[in-house]
């Protein structure tokens, strides 16, 4: 799949399905990109054009459109839910003078 010109165009941005399931849903976009030269690692950006950003939860899974093509016979129904608290990330950045 990673080598597919059509399914992995634009850093494989359509491989994962990511959606906000609770909390601040005022995002202007969510993008999941494959990290080149890794073993199927992806970065996920949830973009907001305002501050403050409230806590939110995202649900991550394989894009259902790709199931038949690459995952036929495999149960990929499990999804990962990640809770994000932007206030914690802001505190981390200030205390350690690092950008996450």
N, C-alpha and C positions, 0 to 999 in steps of 0.2 A: 504494500500500500504506500509506504513512504516513497518508493520509486515511481509511483504512478504520476504521470504528467497531469492528468485531469483531477484526480482525487486529492492530490497533494500540491496543487498549485497554490501560490501565495502562502508558503510556509505551513501547509496543511491546515489552514484556518477553519476548514469545515469538517474536520474529523471528530472533534468533540462537540457535544451539545452542552451548553452552559446556560443556566437560567437562574434568576433570583427567585427564591421560594419564600422568603420572609424578610422583613425589615425595609430599609431604605431602597426603594425600587426606582428612584429617579435617575438611573444611569442613562448616559447618552450612547452607550454601546459596550458590548462585551466581545473580546477577541481572544481566541486560543490559538497560539502558534507553536508549531513544532520547533524544538531547540536542536539545530543541526549538530550532527556528529554525536548524538546521545542515543541511548537505547529507549526510544519512544518516550522521551520527556517533553512536556509541553509547558509553556508559560501562559497564564491567563491574566488578561488585563480587564478590569472593570473600570470604565471611564465615567467620571462625574465632572460636570462643568461648574460645580458650585462647592462651597464649603458652608457650614460643616457637613460632613458625610456621616450619616447615621449607621449604626451597626446593621449588618445584613447577613443572610445565608445564601450561598449558591449551591446548586445541585449540578454535578458534573457526571456525564456519561458519554457513551459512544453515540454519534449521530445515527439515528435510526435509518436514515437513507442508505448508509453503508453496510448495514447488517447482512443483507443477502449477498452482497459482492465479496465481503471479506470474512464474515463471522457466521456463515451458515452452519447450523447445528451446534453453535456455542451459545450458552445462556449469557447474554450481556445485559440483563435487566437490572443488575445491581448498579446503583448510582452512589456516588460519594457526595455527602453534604458537608460543606465547609462553612463554619461560622467566622465572620470577619468583623472585628471591632477596630475601625479606623482610629479611634482615640488611642488605643494601645500602640498602634503603629506610629502615630505622631509622637507619643512619649518616647518610644524607642529611638526614634531619629534624633530628638532633641538631646536626650541623655548621652547618647553615644556618638553624636555628630556624624552619623552615617545615613546614607540614603538606602532605603530598602528597595 
